[in-house]
């Protein structure tokens, strides 16, 4: 059966002047309007299409790519407001509807919000919700400390950033562990720092421990060689200066140069670090 709000591979059944009819199985025949028909697509071929409802709530197919599909979290911009809710641009002709009851705060035209896309059981329509926590798993996570995960930043708080983990759970990136500017809706790689007894999850942007340091140590050495054996950065340098050069946090940099120092590869000087030559 064709899934609404998802990409589907459907067989072409009929060809008419205004488009193609596709086999939606239990959904019946689904129209792919002529403006979306790829060149050379013919009866019997399999079309890769996105299925949604048009302005008259009819199931319709398109080859246009939306910014997100059902089951996704995405940062989308409000393009209009009505007396029943807001409409967000999600890349298709018909905008995504977010009813007032699914807004955490009153949405405003021109602003963007992280929303979850789902099919409303009452109406069958694809709908958005800014109450993203309602769609995240609250059961015990199966993540392991140090595991690499996909993050979506969805909220900034007084202590850091809340992030969606692998589209299933939520976690916190504390300000003390964040070494660059993060933006709402940003997708980034991250790592599980700790899973607390209350099942709350702490996150990192860097690999935890010395696993990351090994990687960075080589980067520091390569930079030292490029700079004739000296870099004017030390453990007392501003975090911003360290990030500008290496793209890492000050904490990670300190661990890296500490490991290199213990291995007697570098010397720590007042104004920087120097490569020790044999």
Buried (B, 14 or more C-beta within 10 A) or exposed (E): EBBBBBEBEBBBBEEEEEBBBBBBEEBEBBBBBEEBBEEEBEEEEEBEBBBBBBEEEEBBBBBEEBBBBBBBBBBBBBBEBEEEBBBBBBBBEBBBBBBEEBBBEEBEEEEBBBBBBBBEEEEEBBBBBBEBBEBBEEEEBEBEBBBEBEBBBBBBEEEBBBBBBBBBBBBBBBEEBBBEEBEBBBEBEBBBBEBEEEEEBBBBBBBBBBEBBEBBBEBBBEBBEEBEBBBEBBBEBEBEEBBEBBEBBBBBBBBBBBBBBEEEBBBEEEEBBBBBEE
